[in-house]
Amino acid sequence: SIQNPQSTIPVAMPPAARLAAQTNLSDLVAVLATGNSEVRGKITKAILSNGDISGILAQTQAPKDYWEGVVNDFIHAQFPDPDRPIAELVSNAVDAVNRGNFQKDVKVTLLKAGFTVEDEGGGMTLDEILRKLLIPTLSGSMGRENLIGRFGVGFYSALNYLKKPTDRLLVETSNGSESFKVIFQRTPNKEVALAIEPIPAKPRGTIVA
């Protein structure tokens, strides 16, 4: 359902002081994509304790230059309609609801300064955030051709709305027993950084704003 501006879901954005805890997105993706379960376990433990994962990333060998290119390609995948990324997020939300047969509405709020897409699906665990939300899926032999329509492009294309350091994209998700917040932001050197942290328990579902 489309919501009017008065029904916008209130999302508390973090203060600027939190930015120091952010990590480069492509560096994290490169490390996660190696499939090293021991390293992923260390990252998970650090996030759950509100620790810094930058040291773990720095010490882990991974093709970071390659994944920087992949991440940038996914973020800048071009759609004919500049609002198409929102439609892709709505499609993801509908899939989340249908996958669990929750039979719930997907709520969409459109504003001049942004948008909110909310579903009451199954939400994501931290492991699902790390393995499914953050790692873009490529078909073929890790090629980058014809990205539009491939799994993962929808969410990543929404990161293209981050034009300046004050712009942020927020994901809040809960599976009913654990809840997390992921904040994405464009850095002054035009990279995308993120911070992942546990938050107090919330109803099951996901909000992207």
C-alpha positions as CSV (number, residue, x, y, z in Angstrom):
1,S,0.0,0.0,0.0
2,I,1.2,3.5,-0.8
3,Q,1.4,5.8,2.3
4,N,1.1,9.5,2.3
5,P,3.8,11.7,3.9
6,Q,1.8,12.0,7.2
7,S,2.1,8.2,7.7
8,T,5.8,8.0,7.2
9,I,7.4,5.3,9.4
10,P,9.6,7.1,11.9
11,V,13.2,6.0,11.5
12,A,15.8,7.4,13.9
13,M,19.0,8.2,11.9
14,P,22.3,7.9,13.7
15,P,24.3,11.0,14.7
16,A,27.4,12.0,12.7
17,A,29.6,10.8,15.5
18,R,28.7,7.2,14.6
19,L,30.4,7.5,11.2
20,A,33.9,6.6,12.5
21,A,32.6,3.0,13.2
22,Q,31.7,2.5,9.5
23,T,33.5,0.0,7.2
24,N,34.2,0.2,3.5
25,L,31.4,-1.9,1.8
26,S,33.5,-3.4,-1.0
27,D,36.3,-4.5,1.5
28,L,33.7,-6.3,3.6
29,V,32.1,-7.9,0.6
30,A,35.5,-9.1,-0.7
31,V,36.2,-10.8,2.6
32,L,32.7,-12.3,3.0
33,A,32.8,-13.6,-0.6
34,T,35.9,-15.8,0.1
35,G,33.5,-18.0,2.0
36,N,35.9,-18.3,5.0
37,S,33.6,-19.4,7.8
38,E,36.2,-18.7,10.5
39,V,36.6,-15.1,9.3
40,R,32.8,-14.7,9.0
41,G,32.6,-16.0,12.6
42,K,35.0,-13.3,13.8
43,I,33.1,-10.6,12.0
44,T,29.8,-11.9,13.5
45,K,31.3,-11.9,17.0
46,A,32.6,-8.3,16.6
47,I,29.3,-7.0,15.3
48,L,27.3,-8.6,18.1
49,S,29.7,-7.0,20.7
50,N,29.5,-3.6,18.9
51,G,33.2,-4.0,18.0
52,D,35.2,-2.7,15.1
53,I,35.6,-5.1,12.2
54,S,38.1,-3.0,10.2
55,G,41.1,-4.9,11.7
56,I,39.7,-8.2,10.7
57,L,39.2,-7.0,7.1
58,A,42.8,-5.6,7.0
59,Q,44.3,-8.9,8.1
60,T,42.3,-11.1,5.6
61,Q,43.6,-11.8,2.1
62,A,40.8,-11.1,-0.5
63,P,40.6,-9.8,-4.1
64,K,39.5,-6.4,-2.8
65,D,40.2,-4.5,-6.1
66,Y,38.0,-6.9,-8.0
67,W,35.1,-6.7,-5.6
68,E,35.4,-2.9,-5.5
69,G,34.7,-3.0,-9.2
70,V,31.8,-5.4,-8.8
71,V,30.2,-3.4,-6.0
72,N,30.5,-0.2,-8.1
73,D,29.0,-1.9,-11.1
74,F,26.0,-3.1,-9.1
75,I,25.5,0.3,-7.4
76,H,25.6,2.2,-10.7
77,A,23.6,-0.3,-12.8
78,Q,21.5,1.9,-15.0
79,F,17.7,1.7,-15.1
80,P,15.6,3.7,-17.6
81,D,13.5,5.1,-14.8
82,P,15.5,6.8,-11.9
83,D,12.8,5.6,-9.5
84,R,13.2,2.0,-10.6
85,P,15.4,1.1,-7.6
86,I,12.4,1.8,-5.3
87,A,10.3,-0.6,-7.4
88,E,13.1,-3.2,-7.0
89,L,13.0,-2.7,-3.2
90,V,9.2,-3.2,-3.2
91,S,9.7,-6.4,-5.2
92,N,12.2,-7.7,-2.7
93,A,9.7,-6.8,0.1
94,V,6.9,-8.7,-1.7
95,D,9.1,-11.7,-2.1
96,A,10.0,-11.6,1.6
97,V,6.3,-11.6,2.5
98,N,5.4,-14.3,0.0
99,R,8.3,-16.5,0.9
100,G,7.1,-17.1,4.4
101,N,3.4,-17.1,3.4
102,F,2.8,-14.2,5.9
103,Q,0.0,-12.7,3.9
104,K,0.9,-9.2,5.0
105,D,0.9,-5.9,3.2
106,V,4.0,-4.1,2.0
107,K,3.9,-0.4,3.0
108,V,5.6,2.2,0.8
109,T,6.0,5.9,1.7
110,L,7.2,8.4,-0.9
111,L,8.5,11.8,0.1
112,K,10.4,14.6,-1.6
113,A,13.4,13.9,0.6
114,G,13.3,10.1,0.5
115,F,11.2,6.9,0.8
116,T,10.4,4.0,3.1
117,V,9.6,0.4,2.2
118,E,8.3,-1.7,5.0
119,D,7.3,-5.4,5.0
120,E,6.2,-7.8,7.7
121,G,8.0,-10.8,6.2
122,G,10.5,-13.1,8.0
123,G,13.2,-10.5,8.4
124,M,16.9,-11.4,8.3
125,T,19.4,-12.9,10.7
126,L,22.9,-11.4,10.9
127,D,24.2,-14.4,8.9
128,E,21.6,-13.6,6.2
129,I,22.6,-9.9,6.2
130,L,26.3,-10.9,5.7
131,R,25.7,-13.7,3.1
132,K,22.6,-12.6,1.2
133,L,22.1,-8.9,1.5
134,L,25.7,-7.7,1.2
135,I,27.2,-10.1,-1.3
136,P,25.9,-9.4,-4.8
137,T,25.2,-12.5,-6.9
138,L,26.7,-12.7,-10.4
139,S,25.9,-15.4,-12.9
140,G,28.5,-16.9,-15.2
141,S,32.2,-16.9,-14.4
142,M,32.0,-13.8,-12.2
143,G,31.3,-11.6,-15.2
144,R,29.8,-8.2,-14.9
145,E,27.8,-8.0,-18.2
146,N,24.1,-7.3,-18.3
147,L,23.7,-6.7,-14.6
148,I,20.1,-5.3,-14.9
149,G,17.6,-7.9,-13.8
150,R,20.2,-10.1,-12.0
151,F,19.6,-11.0,-8.4
152,G,21.1,-8.4,-6.0
153,V,21.0,-5.5,-8.5
154,G,17.7,-4.2,-6.9
155,F,19.0,-3.4,-3.4
156,Y,22.5,-2.3,-4.6
157,S,21.0,0.1,-7.1
158,A,19.2,1.9,-4.2
159,L,22.7,2.8,-3.0
160,N,23.1,5.0,-6.0
161,Y,20.7,7.5,-4.2
162,L,23.7,8.2,-1.9
163,K,25.1,11.3,-3.6
164,K,26.8,13.1,-0.8
165,P,28.1,12.3,2.7
166,T,25.0,13.5,4.4
167,D,22.8,11.0,2.5
168,R,22.1,7.6,4.2
169,L,20.3,4.4,3.5
170,L,19.0,2.5,6.5
171,V,18.0,-1.1,6.7
172,E,16.3,-2.3,9.9
173,T,15.4,-6.0,10.1
174,S,14.2,-8.5,12.6
175,N,13.3,-12.2,12.5
176,G,11.3,-11.8,15.7
177,S,14.1,-12.9,18.0
178,E,17.1,-10.8,16.9
179,S,17.1,-7.3,15.3
180,F,19.8,-5.4,13.4
181,K,20.4,-2.0,11.8
182,V,22.6,-1.5,8.7
183,I,23.5,2.1,7.8
184,F,25.0,2.9,4.4
185,Q,26.6,6.2,3.6
186,R,28.7,7.8,0.8
187,T,32.1,8.9,2.2
188,P,33.9,12.1,1.2
189,N,36.1,10.1,-1.2
190,K,32.9,8.8,-2.9
191,E,33.1,5.2,-1.6
192,V,30.2,3.5,0.2
193,A,30.7,2.7,3.8
194,L,28.4,0.8,6.2
195,A,27.9,0.1,9.9
196,I,26.1,-3.0,11.2
197,E,24.9,-3.2,14.8
198,P,22.4,-5.1,16.9
199,I,19.3,-3.1,18.1
200,P,16.6,-3.7,20.7
201,A,14.0,-6.3,19.7
202,K,11.5,-5.2,17.0
203,P,8.5,-6.9,15.4
204,R,9.4,-9.3,12.6
205,G,10.0,-7.7,9.2
206,T,12.3,-5.3,7.3
207,I,12.3,-1.5,6.8
208,V,14.5,0.2,4.1
209,A,14.5,4.0,4.3
